[in-house]
Amino acid sequence: MRFTKDHEWVELAGDVATVGITAYAAEQLGDVVFVEVPEVGKAVKAGDAFAVVESVKAASDVYAPISGEVVAANGELADAPDTVNAQPEGAGWFAKLKITDLAQFEALMDRDAYEAFLGTL
Amino acid sequence: MSADLKTTPLTDAHVALGARMVEFAGYSMPVQYADGVLKEHLWTRAHAGAFDVSHMGPAYLNLIAPSGDPEADHAAVCALLEPLVSADLAGLGRGNLRYALLLNADGGIADDLMVGRPVRDPGQGTLQIVVNAGTKEDDFARIAAAAAGKATLERADDRGLIAVQGPQAAEAVEALMPGAAAMGFMQYRRMDFEGASCSVSRSGYTGEDGFEILVPRRMAPTFWDRLLADERVRPIGLGARDSLRLEAGLPLYGHDLDETVSPIEANLAFAVSKRRRKAGDLAGAARIARELAEGPPRLRVGLKVSGAPAREGAEIAGQDGAIVGRVTSGGFSPSLGHPIAMAYVPPALSAPGTRLSAIVRGKAQDAEVVPLPFVPHNYVRKA
């Protein structure tokens, strides 16, 4: 699993990257009450706001950590947005992207680097 | 956190409780504690929540030379404040509290406030007022200027102002201040807490029964700790305070109310005195009379929103897609489990059941006009 400074995670299986927000991000947001995931077929670029997560207080953009085409979106989150709090780095995934540029993935932080980054916040 | 933020007598207590502190109206304030907004909200509706609202603007308006005739002194102090506000203060009974709007010359709302009349003699010739944090400097300056030479404005915003709200608030406050539970809604008394004289109002900003208690600075942390030692009471941050007041349909100054909005547009006609309207001595009297007779150009309504929360600034469209208004407060309702919002729309589109849409991130979502409050008020009623 790789991580971004915007607190997204990416897990790669073949050329499909599963993307979500980290446990740290979920904790900072508080109780998630609404999630908007991207439509299947949409092409996203790394850094694009491609999903939205809302707590009672506020709406926050989720940025694509990597470029690709959306091949699946987690529709379960519409009825159970609290899954993002309960299992942020598992069942609370947002979307799966078919990627073409493996170097983008390799450039992201590994868990040790991400945890070191969290230590600086 | 910027070092020049103002603190309250409870700031250290919030930090010790693990609160997430944010800037609000120049103060460092707790937006939430460890439980988070959702649980804090639901706890308040089911039990009792304690809120630090010391950033607000409590003050006393005191006649400089009271005559000693209690009714004449009450009339004299009211004559100084009444011209600035919408309410009948002269008719305010002893020991009662009233909601009022501070009006500008055009009948626009410069702030909303609570005004309390002491119950006892001596004490007549004084009014307690509580104004909003973000507007208190302007309000205090305006009130002091209007009263100059006749009454002084004694600020009390260095003290602790603590709200206790929820169905178990009365039991919790009674345990610390015997007699508090006997107060009726919108009553105002002085009560002792361990020898310290406190102002106690049976009122609040959540739609629940509860109290707002002004505690001397040195005793505020003790009072707070004693409240929280009661297992019925948990600390509640500004995040849940906002979602609670939104469900209760209560407007927030600077968001749902501003200098352009009249009391009639804001659906707050109840806060405009009939006696004052008849006398025509309200600021903006002509506008208020016209809007009452002909209807206002826009009206604050409640909306039940489908889909994503429609937050402040979201546009409201009619059936034909034309933009008809804008959300002034909106979010997710923890009690109802769906988004709600307040918005200003034309009166023709203000009837409950009217189907509108809220534009969120470019998408039109269903938004139906519903009666306010969204969640029924649970105020205590006493004979």
Interface residues (C-beta under 8 A of the other chain):
Chain A: G30 D31 V33 F34 E36 V52 E54 S55 V56 K57 A58 A59
Chain B: V31 Q32 G36 V37 L38 K39 H41 G239 A240 D242 S243 G307 A308 P309 R311 G331 F332 P334 P339 R361
